[in-house]
Every structure is written in C-alpha cells, then in structure tokens.
Amino acid sequence: MQVWTMHNFCRYVYIAASGPCILFEVPAAAHLADGFETVDEVRPAWSADYMVVSDRMEEIARIFADEVADLV
C-alpha cells in the first residue's frame, strides 16, 4: 500500500463526536462527494508522500498538522 500511495493521492476524513464531518479530498475528485448527506464539508487533501511533496515535506506536514489542530 505504501508504494501505491507514493504515486497517488489519498483521501481522509475528520469525524467529530459532536460536530461536522469533513472530507479531505483531492481537489479534482471533490465532486465525488456531491450529495453525501453525511459529509458537511469538503476540503483539499494534503499529501505527505515524497513523490508529491519532495523537498517541501516539512512545510506540507506543518500545514496539515495546523489544519488538524484547528479542527480538534
């Protein structure tokens, strides 16, 4: 699976016990969540795989961590 994700974006979701369900999706595929009653919001997904971010790993990881921290 790790080799596959090194070449492909992945989606992930934030599900709060009480609050919104936020799907993080590849922007080009955000339309796939249209009509999902359980998804309150769709945001761009961040990838931390080397094939995608290369030398921007620390920057991207910081952005991802800040976004998750804001949700929690």
mmCIF file as Biopython writes it, N, C-alpha, C and O atoms, coordinates in Angstrom:
data_model
#
loop_
_atom_site.group_PDB
_atom_site.id
_atom_site.type_symbol
_atom_site.label_atom_id
_atom_site.label_alt_id
_atom_site.label_comp_id
_atom_site.label_asym_id
_atom_site.label_entity_id
_atom_site.label_seq_id
_atom_site.pdbx_PDB_ins_code
_atom_site.Cartn_x
_atom_site.Cartn_y
_atom_site.Cartn_z
_atom_site.occupancy
_atom_site.B_iso_or_equiv
_atom_site.auth_seq_id
_atom_site.auth_asym_id
_atom_site.pdbx_PDB_model_num
ATOM 1   N N  . MET A ? 1  ? 0.821   -1.191 0.000  1.0 0.0 1  A 1 
ATOM 2   C CA . MET A ? 1  ? 0.000   0.000  0.000  1.0 0.0 1  A 1 
ATOM 3   C C  . MET A ? 1  ? 0.868   1.260  0.000  1.0 0.0 1  A 1 
ATOM 4   O O  . MET A ? 1  ? 0.527   2.232  -0.675 1.0 0.0 1  A 1 
ATOM 5   N N  . GLN A ? 2  ? 1.955   1.269  0.722  1.0 0.0 2  A 1 
ATOM 6   C CA . GLN A ? 2  ? 2.808   2.451  0.792  1.0 0.0 2  A 1 
ATOM 7   C C  . GLN A ? 2  ? 3.363   2.800  -0.585 1.0 0.0 2  A 1 
ATOM 8   O O  . GLN A ? 2  ? 3.420   3.976  -0.942 1.0 0.0 2  A 1 
ATOM 9   N N  . VAL A ? 3  ? 3.764   1.822  -1.348 1.0 0.0 3  A 1 
ATOM 10  C CA . VAL A ? 3  ? 4.286   2.099  -2.689 1.0 0.0 3  A 1 
ATOM 11  C C  . VAL A ? 3  ? 3.190   2.708  -3.552 1.0 0.0 3  A 1 
ATOM 12  O O  . VAL A ? 3  ? 3.452   3.642  -4.310 1.0 0.0 3  A 1 
ATOM 13  N N  . TRP A ? 4  ? 1.977   2.199  -3.452 1.0 0.0 4  A 1 
ATOM 14  C CA . TRP A ? 4  ? 0.861   2.736  -4.226 1.0 0.0 4  A 1 
ATOM 15  C C  . TRP A ? 4  ? 0.599   4.189  -3.849 1.0 0.0 4  A 1 
ATOM 16  O O  . TRP A ? 4  ? 0.426   5.031  -4.730 1.0 0.0 4  A 1 
ATOM 17  N N  . THR A ? 5  ? 0.567   4.497  -2.547 1.0 0.0 5  A 1 
ATOM 18  C CA . THR A ? 5  ? 0.265   5.864  -2.137 1.0 0.0 5  A 1 
ATOM 19  C C  . THR A ? 5  ? 1.408   6.826  -2.429 1.0 0.0 5  A 1 
ATOM 20  O O  . THR A ? 5  ? 1.204   8.039  -2.404 1.0 0.0 5  A 1 
ATOM 21  N N  . MET A ? 6  ? 2.603   6.319  -2.705 1.0 0.0 6  A 1 
ATOM 22  C CA . MET A ? 6  ? 3.704   7.200  -3.081 1.0 0.0 6  A 1 
ATOM 23  C C  . MET A ? 6  ? 3.449   7.839  -4.447 1.0 0.0 6  A 1 
ATOM 24  O O  . MET A ? 6  ? 4.066   8.849  -4.785 1.0 0.0 6  A 1 
ATOM 25  N N  . HIS A ? 7  ? 2.567   7.269  -5.209 1.0 0.0 7  A 1 
ATOM 26  C CA . HIS A ? 7  ? 2.280   7.760  -6.546 1.0 0.0 7  A 1 
ATOM 27  C C  . HIS A ? 7  ? 0.848   8.263  -6.708 1.0 0.0 7  A 1 
ATOM 28  O O  . HIS A ? 7  ? 0.482   8.737  -7.783 1.0 0.0 7  A 1 
ATOM 29  N N  . ASN A ? 8  ? 0.049   8.170  -5.680 1.0 0.0 8  A 1 
ATOM 30  C CA . ASN A ? 8  ? -1.361  8.536  -5.764 1.0 0.0 8  A 1 
ATOM 31  C C  . ASN A ? 8  ? -1.776  9.301  -4.515 1.0 0.0 8  A 1 
ATOM 32  O O  . ASN A ? 8  ? -1.313  9.017  -3.410 1.0 0.0 8  A 1 
ATOM 33  N N  . PHE A ? 9  ? -2.643  10.261 -4.707 1.0 0.0 9  A 1 
ATOM 34  C CA . PHE A ? 9  ? -3.201  10.984 -3.571 1.0 0.0 9  A 1 
ATOM 35  C C  . PHE A ? 9  ? -4.192  10.088 -2.836 1.0 0.0 9  A 1 
ATOM 36  O O  . PHE A ? 9  ? -4.742  9.149  -3.411 1.0 0.0 9  A 1 
ATOM 37  N N  . CYS A ? 10 ? -4.406  10.383 -1.589 1.0 0.0 10 A 1 
ATOM 38  C CA . CYS A ? 10 ? -5.382  9.658  -0.790 1.0 0.0 10 A 1 
ATOM 39  C C  . CYS A ? 10 ? -6.346  10.649 -0.174 1.0 0.0 10 A 1 
ATOM 40  O O  . CYS A ? 10 ? -6.053  11.840 -0.067 1.0 0.0 10 A 1 
ATOM 41  N N  . ARG A ? 11 ? -7.477  10.153 0.223  1.0 0.0 11 A 1 
ATOM 42  C CA . ARG A ? 11 ? -8.454  10.991 0.925  1.0 0.0 11 A 1 
ATOM 43  C C  . ARG A ? 11 ? -8.465  10.578 2.383  1.0 0.0 11 A 1 
ATOM 44  O O  . ARG A ? 11 ? -8.055  9.473  2.740  1.0 0.0 11 A 1 
ATOM 45  N N  . TYR A ? 12 ? -8.943  11.487 3.218  1.0 0.0 12 A 1 
ATOM 46  C CA . TYR A ? 12 ? -9.104  11.188 4.628  1.0 0.0 12 A 1 
ATOM 47  C C  . TYR A ? 12 ? -10.269 12.012 5.148  1.0 0.0 12 A 1 
ATOM 48  O O  . TYR A ? 12 ? -10.730 12.936 4.477  1.0 0.0 12 A 1 
ATOM 49  N N  . VAL A ? 13 ? -10.744 11.681 6.339  1.0 0.0 13 A 1 
ATOM 50  C CA . VAL A ? 13 ? -11.935 12.334 6.870  1.0 0.0 13 A 1 
ATOM 51  C C  . VAL A ? 13 ? -11.747 12.651 8.346  1.0 0.0 13 A 1 
ATOM 52  O O  . VAL A ? 13 ? -11.093 11.911 9.080  1.0 0.0 13 A 1 
ATOM 53  N N  . TYR A ? 14 ? -12.330 13.758 8.760  1.0 0.0 14 A 1 
ATOM 54  C CA . TYR A ? 14 ? -12.392 14.140 10.169 1.0 0.0 14 A 1 
ATOM 55  C C  . TYR A ? 14 ? -13.841 13.974 10.593 1.0 0.0 14 A 1 
ATOM 56  O O  . TYR A ? 14 ? -14.740 14.594 10.025 1.0 0.0 14 A 1 
ATOM 57  N N  . ILE A ? 15 ? -14.061 13.130 11.599 1.0 0.0 15 A 1 
ATOM 58  C CA . ILE A ? 15 ? -15.411 12.902 12.101 1.0 0.0 15 A 1 
ATOM 59  C C  . ILE A ? 15 ? -15.400 13.222 13.591 1.0 0.0 15 A 1 
ATOM 60  O O  . ILE A ? 15 ? -14.790 12.510 14.389 1.0 0.0 15 A 1 
ATOM 61  N N  . ALA A ? 16 ? -16.074 14.291 13.947 1.0 0.0 16 A 1 
ATOM 62  C CA . ALA A ? 16 ? -16.148 14.694 15.349 1.0 0.0 16 A 1 
ATOM 63  C C  . ALA A ? 16 ? -17.285 13.944 16.039 1.0 0.0 16 A 1 
ATOM 64  O O  . ALA A ? 16 ? -18.293 13.616 15.414 1.0 0.0 16 A 1 
ATOM 65  N N  . ALA A ? 17 ? -17.114 13.677 17.326 1.0 0.0 17 A 1 
ATOM 66  C CA . ALA A ? 17 ? -18.175 13.015 18.092 1.0 0.0 17 A 1 
ATOM 67  C C  . ALA A ? 17 ? -19.437 13.873 18.079 1.0 0.0 17 A 1 
ATOM 68  O O  . ALA A ? 17 ? -20.556 13.361 18.031 1.0 0.0 17 A 1 
ATOM 69  N N  . SER A ? 18 ? -19.233 15.178 18.122 1.0 0.0 18 A 1 
ATOM 70  C CA . SER A ? 18 ? -20.342 16.112 18.075 1.0 0.0 18 A 1 
ATOM 71  C C  . SER A ? 18 ? -19.894 17.277 17.197 1.0 0.0 18 A 1 
ATOM 72  O O  . SER A ? 18 ? -19.151 18.148 17.650 1.0 0.0 18 A 1 
ATOM 73  N N  . GLY A ? 19 ? -20.335 17.293 15.966 1.0 0.0 19 A 1 
ATOM 74  C CA . GLY A ? 19 ? -19.918 18.365 15.078 1.0 0.0 19 A 1 
ATOM 75  C C  . GLY A ? 19 ? -19.823 17.908 13.645 1.0 0.0 19 A 1 
ATOM 76  O O  . GLY A ? 19 ? -20.463 16.930 13.259 1.0 0.0 19 A 1 
ATOM 77  N N  . PRO A ? 20 ? -19.033 18.602 12.850 1.0 0.0 20 A 1 
ATOM 78  C CA . PRO A ? 20 ? -19.035 18.340 11.414 1.0 0.0 20 A 1 
ATOM 79  C C  . PRO A ? 20 ? -18.260 17.084 11.008 1.0 0.0 20 A 1 
ATOM 80  O O  . PRO A ? 20 ? -17.378 16.599 11.718 1.0 0.0 20 A 1 
ATOM 81  N N  . CYS A ? 21 ? -18.627 16.600 9.863  1.0 0.0 21 A 1 
ATOM 82  C CA . CYS A ? 21 ? -17.884 15.540 9.184  1.0 0.0 21 A 1 
ATOM 83  C C  . CYS A ? 21 ? -17.221 16.211 7.988  1.0 0.0 21 A 1 
ATOM 84  O O  . CYS A ? 21 ? -17.904 16.669 7.072  1.0 0.0 21 A 1 
ATOM 85  N N  . ILE A ? 22 ? -15.890 16.270 7.995  1.0 0.0 22 A 1 
ATOM 86  C CA . ILE A ? 22 ? -15.157 16.977 6.954  1.0 0.0 22 A 1 
ATOM 87  C C  . ILE A ? 22 ? -14.338 15.970 6.159  1.0 0.0 22 A 1 
ATOM 88  O O  . ILE A ? 22 ? -13.473 15.283 6.703  1.0 0.0 22 A 1 
ATOM 89  N N  . LEU A ? 23 ? -14.621 15.895 4.883  1.0 0.0 23 A 1 
ATOM 90  C CA . LEU A ? 23 ? -13.889 15.021 3.978  1.0 0.0 23 A 1 
ATOM 91  C C  . LEU A ? 23 ? -12.763 15.816 3.347  1.0 0.0 23 A 1 
ATOM 92  O O  . LEU A ? 23 ? -12.988 16.898 2.805  1.0 0.0 23 A 1 
ATOM 93  N N  . PHE A ? 24 ? -11.560 15.286 3.416  1.0 0.0 24 A 1 
ATOM 94  C CA . PHE A ? 24 ? -10.407 15.888 2.755  1.0 0.0 24 A 1 
ATOM 95  C C  . PHE A ? 24 ? -10.174 15.063 1.499  1.0 0.0 24 A 1 
ATOM 96  O O  . PHE A ? 24 ? -9.887  13.868 1.574  1.0 0.0 24 A 1 
ATOM 97  N N  . GLU A ? 25 ? -10.301 15.705 0.351  1.0 0.0 25 A 1 
ATOM 98  C CA . GLU A ? 25 ? -10.307 15.009 -0.930 1.0 0.0 25 A 1 
ATOM 99  C C  . GLU A ? 25 ? -9.367  15.696 -1.912 1.0 0.0 25 A 1 
ATOM 100 O O  . GLU A ? 25 ? -9.117  16.898 -1.815 1.0 0.0 25 A 1 
ATOM 101 N N  . VAL A ? 26 ? -8.861  14.931 -2.840 1.0 0.0 26 A 1 
ATOM 102 C CA . VAL A ? 26 ? -8.082  15.502 -3.931 1.0 0.0 26 A 1 
ATOM 103 C C  . VAL A ? 26 ? -9.005  16.495 -4.655 1.0 0.0 26 A 1 
ATOM 104 O O  . VAL A ? 26 ? -10.117 16.124 -5.029 1.0 0.0 26 A 1 
ATOM 105 N N  . PRO A ? 27 ? -8.573  17.740 -4.858 1.0 0.0 27 A 1 
ATOM 106 C CA . PRO A ? 27 ? -9.457  18.741 -5.455 1.0 0.0 27 A 1 
ATOM 107 C C  . PRO A ? 27 ? -10.141 18.297 -6.748 1.0 0.0 27 A 1 
ATOM 108 O O  . PRO A ? 27 ? -11.311 18.614 -6.964 1.0 0.0 27 A 1 
ATOM 109 N N  . ALA A ? 28 ? -9.444  17.585 -7.591 1.0 0.0 28 A 1 
ATOM 110 C CA . ALA A ? 28 ? -10.038 17.148 -8.855 1.0 0.0 28 A 1 
ATOM 111 C C  . ALA A ? 28 ? -11.137 16.109 -8.660 1.0 0.0 28 A 1 
ATOM 112 O O  . ALA A ? 28 ? -11.907 15.841 -9.583 1.0 0.0 28 A 1 
ATOM 113 N N  . ALA A ? 29 ? -11.215 15.521 -7.467 1.0 0.0 29 A 1 
ATOM 114 C CA . ALA A ? 29 ? -12.221 14.500 -7.203 1.0 0.0 29 A 1 
ATOM 115 C C  . ALA A ? 29 ? -13.266 14.955 -6.186 1.0 0.0 29 A 1 
ATOM 116 O O  . ALA A ? 29 ? -14.086 14.151 -5.744 1.0 0.0 29 A 1 
ATOM 117 N N  . ALA A ? 30 ? -13.246 16.216 -5.817 1.0 0.0 30 A 1 
ATOM 118 C CA . ALA A ? 30 ? -14.178 16.716 -4.802 1.0 0.0 30 A 1 
ATOM 119 C C  . ALA A ? 30 ? -15.635 16.506 -5.200 1.0 0.0 30 A 1 
ATOM 120 O O  . ALA A ? 30 ? -16.495 16.353 -4.333 1.0 0.0 30 A 1 
ATOM 121 N N  . HIS A ? 31 ? -15.915 16.497 -6.474 1.0 0.0 31 A 1 
ATOM 122 C CA . HIS A ? 31 ? -17.284 16.305 -6.950 1.0 0.0 31 A 1 
ATOM 123 C C  . HIS A ? 31 ? -17.840 14.925 -6.587 1.0 0.0 31 A 1 
ATOM 124 O O  . HIS A ? 31 ? -19.055 14.729 -6.592 1.0 0.0 31 A 1 
ATOM 125 N N  . LEU A ? 32 ? -16.974 13.984 -6.277 1.0 0.0 32 A 1 
ATOM 126 C CA . LEU A ? 32 ? -17.434 12.637 -5.934 1.0 0.0 32 A 1 
ATOM 127 C C  . LEU A ? 32 ? -18.221 12.614 -4.624 1.0 0.0 32 A 1 
ATOM 128 O O  . LEU A ? 32 ? -18.975 11.675 -4.373 1.0 0.0 32 A 1 
ATOM 129 N N  . ALA A ? 33 ? -18.052 13.636 -3.794 1.0 0.0 33 A 1 
ATOM 130 C CA . ALA A ? 33 ? -18.774 13.703 -2.529 1.0 0.0 33 A 1 
ATOM 131 C C  . ALA A ? 33 ? -20.095 14.462 -2.649 1.0 0.0 33 A 1 
ATOM 132 O O  . ALA A ? 33 ? -20.838 14.565 -1.673 1.0 0.0 33 A 1 
ATOM 133 N N  . ASP A ? 34 ? -20.388 14.986 -3.815 1.0 0.0 34 A 1 
ATOM 134 C CA . ASP A ? 34 ? -21.655 15.703 -4.008 1.0 0.0 34 A 1 
ATOM 135 C C  . ASP A ? 34 ? -22.826 14.793 -3.650 1.0 0.0 34 A 1 
ATOM 136 O O  . ASP A ? 34 ? -22.920 13.662 -4.126 1.0 0.0 34 A 1 
ATOM 137 N N  . GLY A ? 35 ? -23.706 15.302 -2.814 1.0 0.0 35 A 1 
ATOM 138 C CA . GLY A ? 35 ? -24.891 14.548 -2.444 1.0 0.0 35 A 1 
ATOM 139 C C  . GLY A ? 35 ? -24.717 13.632 -1.244 1.0 0.0 35 A 1 
ATOM 140 O O  . GLY A ? 35 ? -25.678 12.986 -0.827 1.0 0.0 35 A 1 
ATOM 141 N N  . PHE A ? 36 ? -23.526 13.557 -0.679 1.0 0.0 36 A 1 
ATOM 142 C CA . PHE A ? 36 ? -23.324 12.753 0.524  1.0 0.0 36 A 1 
ATOM 143 C C  . PHE A ? 36 ? -23.957 13.492 1.705  1.0 0.0 36 A 1 
ATOM 144 O O  . PHE A ? 36 ? -23.469 14.547 2.110  1.0 0.0 36 A 1 
ATOM 145 N N  . GLU A ? 37 ? -25.020 12.952 2.246  1.0 0.0 37 A 1 
ATOM 146 C CA . GLU A ? 37 ? -25.709 13.604 3.356  1.0 0.0 37 A 1 
ATOM 147 C C  . GLU A ? 37 ? -24.863 13.632 4.621  1.0 0.0 37 A 1 
ATOM 148 O O  . GLU A ? 37 ? -25.063 14.489 5.483  1.0 0.0 37 A 1 
ATOM 149 N N  . THR A ? 38 ? -23.931 12.714 4.737  1.0 0.0 38 A 1 
ATOM 150 C CA . THR A ? 38 ? -23.112 12.613 5.945  1.0 0.0 38 A 1 
ATOM 151 C C  . THR A ? 38 ? -21.870 13.496 5.917  1.0 0.0 38 A 1 
ATOM 152 O O  . THR A ? 38 ? -21.181 13.623 6.929  1.0 0.0 38 A 1 
ATOM 153 N N  . VAL A ? 39 ? -21.579 14.106 4.773  1.0 0.0 39 A 1 
ATOM 154 C CA . VAL A ? 39 ? -20.402 14.972 4.642  1.0 0.0 39 A 1 
ATOM 155 C C  . VAL A ? 39 ? -20.863 16.423 4.693  1.0 0.0 39 A 1 
ATOM 156 O O  . VAL A ? 39 ? -21.630 16.881 3.846  1.0 0.0 39 A 1 
ATOM 157 N N  . ASP A ? 40 ? -20.372 17.139 5.716  1.0 0.0 40 A 1 
ATOM 158 C CA . ASP A ? 40 ? -20.761 18.541 5.882  1.0 0.0 40 A 1 
ATOM 159 C C  . ASP A ? 40 ? -19.918 19.493 5.042  1.0 0.0 40 A 1 
ATOM 160 O O  . ASP A ? 40 ? -20.383 20.556 4.631  1.0 0.0 40 A 1 
ATOM 161 N N  . GLU A ? 41 ? -18.677 19.098 4.795  1.0 0.0 41 A 1 
ATOM 162 C CA . GLU A ? 41 ? -17.761 19.985 4.084  1.0 0.0 41 A 1 
ATOM 163 C C  . GLU A ? 41 ? -16.683 19.151 3.391  1.0 0.0 41 A 1 
ATOM 164 O O  . GLU A ? 41 ? -16.289 18.092 3.880  1.0 0.0 41 A 1 
ATOM 165 N N  . VAL A ? 42 ? -16.219 19.645 2.253  1.0 0.0 42 A 1 
ATOM 166 C CA . VAL A ? 42 ? -15.110 19.006 1.542  1.0 0.0 42 A 1 
ATOM 167 C C  . VAL A ? 42 ? -13.976 20.018 1.446  1.0 0.0 42 A 1 
ATOM 168 O O  . VAL A ? 42 ? -14.169 21.149 0.999  1.0 0.0 42 A 1 
ATOM 169 N N  . ARG A ? 43 ? -12.790 19.591 1.873  1.0 0.0 43 A 1 
ATOM 170 C CA . ARG A ? 43 ? -11.596 20.443 1.814  1.0 0.0 43 A 1 
ATOM 171 C C  . ARG A ? 43 ? -10.511 19.725 1.016  1.0 0.0 43 A 1 
ATOM 172 O O  . ARG A ? 43 ? -10.550 18.503 0.875  1.0 0.0 43 A 1 
ATOM 173 N N  . PRO A ? 44 ? -9.553  20.473 0.499  1.0 0.0 44 A 1 
ATOM 174 C CA . PRO A ? 44 ? -8.449  19.827 -0.233 1.0 0.0 44 A 1 
ATOM 175 C C  . PRO A ? 44 ? -7.614  18.939 0.691  1.0 0.0 44 A 1 
ATOM 176 O O  . PRO A ? 44 ? -7.299  19.323 1.817  1.0 0.0 44 A 1 
ATOM 177 N N  . ALA A ? 45 ? -7.266  17.765 0.210  1.0 0.0 45 A 1 
ATOM 178 C CA . ALA A ? 45 ? -6.417  16.843 0.969  1.0 0.0 45 A 1 
ATOM 179 C C  . ALA A ? 45 ? -4.949  17.194 0.753  1.0 0.0 45 A 1 
ATOM 180 O O  . ALA A ? 45 ? -4.546  17.620 -0.329 1.0 0.0 45 A 1 
ATOM 181 N N  . TRP A ? 46 ? -4.170  17.006 1.795  1.0 0.0 46 A 1 
ATOM 182 C CA . TRP A ? 46 ? -2.728  17.210 1.722  1.0 0.0 46 A 1 
ATOM 183 C C  . TRP A ? 46 ? -2.051  15.862 1.624  1.0 0.0 46 A 1 
ATOM 184 O O  . TRP A ? 46 ? -2.427  14.921 2.323  1.0 0.0 46 A 1 
ATOM 185 N N  . SER A ? 47 ? -1.077  15.765 0.780  1.0 0.0 47 A 1 
ATOM 186 C CA . SER A ? 47 ? -0.285  14.546 0.684  1.0 0.0 47 A 1 
ATOM 187 C C  . SER A ? 47 ? 1.082   14.814 1.286  1.0 0.0 47 A 1 
ATOM 188 O O  . SER A ? 47 ? 1.660   15.884 1.094  1.0 0.0 47 A 1 
ATOM 189 N N  . ALA A ? 48 ? 1.594   13.833 2.016  1.0 0.0 48 A 1 
ATOM 190 C CA . ALA A ? 48 ? 2.932   13.957 2.599  1.0 0.0 48 A 1 
ATOM 191 C C  . ALA A ? 48 ? 3.882   12.949 1.977  1.0 0.0 48 A 1 
ATOM 192 O O  . ALA A ? 48 ? 4.972   12.716 2.500  1.0 0.0 48 A 1 
ATOM 193 N N  . ASP A ? 49 ? 3.485   12.361 0.885  1.0 0.0 49 A 1 
ATOM 194 C CA . ASP A ? 49 ? 4.327   11.373 0.228  1.0 0.0 49 A 1 
ATOM 195 C C  . ASP A ? 49 ? 5.433   12.055 -0.567 1.0 0.0 49 A 1 
ATOM 196 O O  . ASP A ? 49 ? 5.206   13.080 -1.210 1.0 0.0 49 A 1 
ATOM 197 N N  . TYR A ? 50 ? 6.598   11.495 -0.521 1.0 0.0 50 A 1 
ATOM 198 C CA . TYR A ? 50 ? 7.768   12.101 -1.145 1.0 0.0 50 A 1 
ATOM 199 C C  . TYR A ? 50 ? 7.559   12.384 -2.629 1.0 0.0 50 A 1 
ATOM 200 O O  . TYR A ? 50 ? 8.002   13.420 -3.124 1.0 0.0 50 A 1 
ATOM 201 N N  . MET A ? 51 ? 6.901   11.495 -3.337 1.0 0.0 51 A 1 
ATOM 202 C CA . MET A ? 51 ? 6.703   11.670 -4.774 1.0 0.0 51 A 1 
ATOM 203 C C  . MET A ? 51 ? 5.874   12.920 -5.068 1.0 0.0 51 A 1 
ATOM 204 O O  . MET A ? 51 ? 5.939   13.467 -6.170 1.0 0.0 51 A 1 
ATOM 205 N N  . VAL A ? 52 ? 5.111   13.362 -4.102 1.0 0.0 52 A 1 
ATOM 206 C CA . VAL A ? 52 ? 4.248   14.526 -4.293 1.0 0.0 52 A 1 
ATOM 207 C C  . VAL A ? 52 ? 4.889   15.801 -3.757 1.0 0.0 52 A 1 
ATOM 208 O O  . VAL A ? 52 ? 4.873   16.830 -4.432 1.0 0.0 52 A 1 
ATOM 209 N N  . VAL A ? 53 ? 5.455   15.744 -2.550 1.0 0.0 53 A 1 
ATOM 210 C CA . VAL A ? 53 ? 5.934   16.965 -1.908 1.0 0.0 53 A 1 
ATOM 211 C C  . VAL A ? 53 ? 7.436   17.167 -1.958 1.0 0.0 53 A 1 
ATOM 212 O O  . VAL A ? 53 ? 7.906   18.298 -1.836 1.0 0.0 53 A 1 
ATOM 213 N N  . SER A ? 54 ? 8.189   16.117 -2.132 1.0 0.0 54 A 1 
ATOM 214 C CA . SER A ? 54 ? 9.642   16.182 -2.265 1.0 0.0 54 A 1 
ATOM 215 C C  . SER A ? 54 ? 10.279  17.015 -1.153 1.0 0.0 54 A 1 
ATOM 216 O O  . SER A ? 54 ? 10.147  16.681 0.025  1.0 0.0 54 A 1 
ATOM 217 N N  . ASP A ? 55 ? 10.957  18.080 -1.515 1.0 0.0 55 A 1 
ATOM 218 C CA . ASP A ? 55 ? 11.681  18.869 -0.520 1.0 0.0 55 A 1 
ATOM 219 C C  . ASP A ? 55 ? 10.784  19.828 0.271  1.0 0.0 55 A 1 
ATOM 220 O O  . ASP A ? 55 ? 11.280  20.589 1.102  1.0 0.0 55 A 1 
ATOM 221 N N  . ARG A ? 56 ? 9.473   19.799 0.021  1.0 0.0 56 A 1 
ATOM 222 C CA . ARG A ? 56 ? 8.538   20.638 0.773  1.0 0.0 56 A 1 
ATOM 223 C C  . ARG A ? 56 ? 7.885   19.856 1.921  1.0 0.0 56 A 1 
ATOM 224 O O  . ARG A ? 56 ? 6.886   20.309 2.480  1.0 0.0 56 A 1 
ATOM 225 N N  . MET A ? 57 ? 8.437   18.691 2.275  1.0 0.0 57 A 1 
ATOM 226 C CA . MET A ? 57 ? 7.837   17.805 3.275  1.0 0.0 57 A 1 
ATOM 227 C C  . MET A ? 57 ? 7.537   18.516 4.589  1.0 0.0 57 A 1 
ATOM 228 O O  . MET A ? 57 ? 6.422   18.411 5.101  1.0 0.0 57 A 1 
ATOM 229 N N  . GLU A ? 58 ? 8.504   19.233 5.143  1.0 0.0 58 A 1 
ATOM 230 C CA . GLU A ? 58 ? 8.280   19.905 6.426  1.0 0.0 58 A 1 
ATOM 231 C C  . GLU A ? 58 ? 7.187   20.959 6.327  1.0 0.0 58 A 1 
ATOM 232 O O  . GLU A ? 58 ? 6.347   21.071 7.220  1.0 0.0 58 A 1 
ATOM 233 N N  . GLU A ? 59 ? 7.193   21.719 5.260  1.0 0.0 59 A 1 
ATOM 234 C CA . GLU A ? 59 ? 6.170   22.759 5.054  1.0 0.0 59 A 1 
ATOM 235 C C  . GLU A ? 59 ? 4.779   22.142 4.969  1.0 0.0 59 A 1 
ATOM 236 O O  . GLU A ? 59 ? 3.853   22.601 5.638  1.0 0.0 59 A 1 
ATOM 237 N N  . ILE A ? 60 ? 4.629   21.111 4.154  1.0 0.0 60 A 1 
ATOM 238 C CA . ILE A ? 60 ? 3.332   20.467 3.964  1.0 0.0 60 A 1 
ATOM 239 C C  . ILE A ? 60 ? 2.876   19.796 5.255  1.0 0.0 60 A 1 
ATOM 240 O O  . ILE A ? 60 ? 1.699   19.875 5.606  1.0 0.0 60 A 1 
ATOM 241 N N  . ALA A ? 61 ? 3.783   19.139 5.962  1.0 0.0 61 A 1 
ATOM 242 C CA . ALA A ? 61 ? 3.429   18.496 7.234  1.0 0.0 61 A 1 
ATOM 243 C C  . ALA A ? 61 ? 2.949   19.523 8.245  1.0 0.0 61 A 1 
ATOM 244 O O  . ALA A ? 61 ? 2.008   19.264 8.995  1.0 0.0 61 A 1 
ATOM 245 N N  . ARG A ? 62 ? 3.582   20.679 8.271  1.0 0.0 62 A 1 
ATOM 246 C CA . ARG A ? 62 ? 3.172   21.746 9.192  1.0 0.0 62 A 1 
ATOM 247 C C  . ARG A ? 62 ? 1.771   22.258 8.844  1.0 0.0 62 A 1 
ATOM 248 O O  . ARG A ? 62 ? 0.950   22.464 9.738  1.0 0.0 62 A 1 
ATOM 249 N N  . ILE A ? 63 ? 1.498   22.460 7.577  1.0 0.0 63 A 1 
ATOM 250 C CA . ILE A ? 63 ? 0.171   22.918 7.142  1.0 0.0 63 A 1 
ATOM 251 C C  . ILE A ? 63 ? -0.891  21.895 7.534  1.0 0.0 63 A 1 
ATOM 252 O O  . ILE A ? 63 ? -1.941  22.252 8.069  1.0 0.0 63 A 1 
ATOM 253 N N  . PHE A ? 64 ? -0.607  20.611 7.263  1.0 0.0 64 A 1 
ATOM 254 C CA . PHE A ? 64 ? -1.532  19.532 7.604  1.0 0.0 64 A 1 
ATOM 255 C C  . PHE A ? 64 ? -1.779  19.498 9.112  1.0 0.0 64 A 1 
ATOM 256 O O  . PHE A ? 64 ? -2.928  19.437 9.550  1.0 0.0 64 A 1 
ATOM 257 N N  . ALA A ? 65 ? -0.722  19.537 9.897  1.0 0.0 65 A 1 
ATOM 258 C CA . ALA A ? 65 ? -0.847  19.484 11.359 1.0 0.0 65 A 1 
ATOM 259 C C  . ALA A ? 65 ? -1.625  20.676 11.901 1.0 0.0 65 A 1 
ATOM 260 O O  . ALA A ? 65 ? -2.447  20.517 12.804 1.0 0.0 65 A 1 
ATOM 261 N N  . ASP A ? 66 ? -1.380  21.851 11.369 1.0 0.0 66 A 1 
ATOM 262 C CA . ASP A ? 66 ? -2.108  23.045 11.814 1.0 0.0 66 A 1 
ATOM 263 C C  . ASP A ? 66 ? -3.599  22.930 11.508 1.0 0.0 66 A 1 
ATOM 264 O O  . ASP A ? 66 ? -4.440  23.315 12.321 1.0 0.0 66 A 1 
ATOM 265 N N  . GLU A ? 67 ? -3.914  22.405 10.346 1.0 0.0 67 A 1 
ATOM 266 C CA . GLU A ? 67 ? -5.327  22.260 9.967  1.0 0.0 67 A 1 
ATOM 267 C C  . GLU A ? 67 ? -6.031  21.266 10.883 1.0 0.0 67 A 1 
ATOM 268 O O  . GLU A ? 67 ? -7.154  21.514 11.320 1.0 0.0 67 A 1 
ATOM 269 N N  . VAL A ? 68 ? -5.387  20.157 11.174 1.0 0.0 68 A 1 
ATOM 270 C CA . VAL A ? 68 ? -5.985  19.162 12.080 1.0 0.0 68 A 1 
ATOM 271 C C  . VAL A ? 68 ? -6.103  19.738 13.489 1.0 0.0 68 A 1 
ATOM 272 O O  . VAL A ? 68 ? -7.124  19.544 14.149 1.0 0.0 68 A 1 
ATOM 273 N N  . ALA A ? 69 ? -5.086  20.434 13.953 1.0 0.0 69 A 1 
ATOM 274 C CA . ALA A ? 69 ? -5.131  21.049 15.285 1.0 0.0 69 A 1 
ATOM 275 C C  . ALA A ? 69 ? -6.280  22.048 15.389 1.0 0.0 69 A 1 
ATOM 276 O O  . ALA A ? 69 ? -6.937  22.119 16.427 1.0 0.0 69 A 1 
ATOM 277 N N  . ASP A ? 70 ? -6.531  22.810 14.347 1.0 0.0 70 A 1 
ATOM 278 C CA . ASP A ? 70 ? -7.644  23.759 14.358 1.0 0.0 70 A 1 
ATOM 279 C C  . ASP A ? 70 ? -8.975  23.046 14.485 1.0 0.0 70 A 1 
ATOM 280 O O  . ASP A ? 70 ? -9.889  23.553 15.135 1.0 0.0 70 A 1 
ATOM 281 N N  . LEU A ? 71 ? -9.099  21.879 13.873 1.0 0.0 71 A 1 
ATOM 282 C CA . LEU A ? 71 ? -10.346 21.121 13.942 1.0 0.0 71 A 1 
ATOM 283 C C  . LEU A ? 71 ? -10.570 20.531 15.339 1.0 0.0 71 A 1 
ATOM 284 O O  . LEU A ? 71 ? -11.684 20.534 15.863 1.0 0.0 71 A 1 
ATOM 285 N N  . VAL A ? 72 ? -9.498  20.035 15.915 1.0 0.0 72 A 1 
ATOM 286 C CA . VAL A ? 72 ? -9.607  19.379 17.218 1.0 0.0 72 A 1 
ATOM 287 C C  . VAL A ? 72 ? -9.818  20.433 18.290 1.0 0.0 72 A 1 
ATOM 288 O O  . VAL A ? 72 ? -9.936  20.099 19.469 1.0 0.0 72 A 1 
#
